[in-house]
């Protein structure tokens, strides 16, 4: 939800860059408006990195969940199959 404290116009970004960046660091995200419409979001870099790490963890969990039910075949059985194919 946008509030006055985390919403800035593109003109604000141009003229008050320091203030906008400071707010992004304090609030994690600030929204940029152009013609009274939200056009973009400016995200604190530490927050972005945390989001990326959380997303990677989520993808790892999905991959684990997808592979946990797979039938396991011993390595020796794989080697025997390769020998037969040759």
C-alpha positions as CSV (number, residue, x, y, z in Angstrom):
1,X,0.0,0.0,0.0
2,X,1.4,3.4,-1.0
3,X,1.6,6.1,1.6
4,X,2.8,9.7,1.3
5,X,6.1,8.7,3.0
6,X,7.0,6.1,0.4
7,X,5.6,7.8,-2.8
8,X,7.5,10.2,-4.9
9,X,7.1,11.7,-8.3
10,X,9.6,11.3,-11.1
11,X,10.3,15.0,-10.6
12,X,11.1,14.4,-6.9
13,X,13.5,11.7,-8.0
14,X,15.2,14.2,-10.3
15,X,15.4,17.1,-7.9
16,X,15.5,15.3,-4.5
17,X,17.5,12.2,-5.3
18,X,19.2,12.0,-1.9
19,X,15.8,12.2,0.0
20,X,14.2,9.6,-2.2
21,X,17.2,7.2,-1.8
22,X,17.2,7.8,2.0
23,X,13.5,6.9,2.1
24,X,14.1,3.8,0.1
25,X,16.8,2.7,2.6
26,X,14.4,3.4,5.5
27,X,11.2,2.0,4.1
28,X,12.8,-0.8,1.9
29,X,10.6,0.3,-1.1
30,X,9.5,3.7,-2.5
31,X,7.1,4.1,-5.4
32,X,7.6,6.5,-8.2
33,X,4.7,8.2,-9.8
34,X,4.4,9.7,-13.3
35,X,1.2,11.5,-14.2
36,X,-0.4,10.4,-10.9
37,X,0.1,6.7,-11.8
38,X,2.6,4.3,-10.1
39,X,5.2,3.6,-12.7
40,X,8.1,2.0,-10.8
41,X,9.4,1.1,-7.5
42,X,12.8,1.8,-6.0
43,X,14.1,-0.9,-3.7
44,X,16.8,-0.8,-1.1
45,X,19.7,-3.0,-2.3
46,X,19.9,-5.0,0.9
47,X,16.2,-5.7,0.8
48,X,16.5,-6.8,-2.9
49,X,19.3,-9.2,-2.0
50,X,17.3,-10.7,0.8
51,X,14.3,-11.1,-1.6
52,X,16.5,-12.8,-4.2
53,X,18.0,-15.2,-1.6
54,X,14.5,-16.1,-0.3
55,X,13.4,-16.7,-3.9
56,X,16.4,-18.9,-4.6
57,X,15.6,-20.9,-1.4
58,X,12.0,-21.3,-2.5
59,X,13.1,-22.6,-5.9
60,X,15.5,-25.1,-4.1
61,X,12.6,-26.3,-2.0
62,X,10.4,-26.8,-5.1
63,X,13.2,-28.7,-6.8
64,X,13.7,-30.9,-3.7
65,X,10.0,-31.6,-3.5
66,X,9.9,-32.6,-7.1
67,X,12.8,-35.0,-6.9
68,X,12.2,-36.5,-3.4
69,X,9.7,-39.0,-4.8
70,X,11.9,-40.2,-7.7
71,X,12.9,-43.8,-7.6
72,X,16.6,-44.2,-6.5
73,X,18.8,-46.5,-8.5
74,X,22.1,-47.6,-7.1
75,X,25.3,-46.4,-8.9
76,X,26.3,-50.0,-9.7
77,X,23.1,-50.5,-11.5
78,X,23.7,-47.4,-13.6
79,X,27.2,-48.6,-14.5
80,X,25.8,-52.0,-15.5
81,X,23.3,-50.4,-17.8
82,X,26.0,-48.3,-19.4
83,X,28.1,-51.4,-20.0
84,X,25.2,-53.2,-21.7
85,X,24.5,-50.2,-23.9
86,X,28.0,-50.2,-25.3
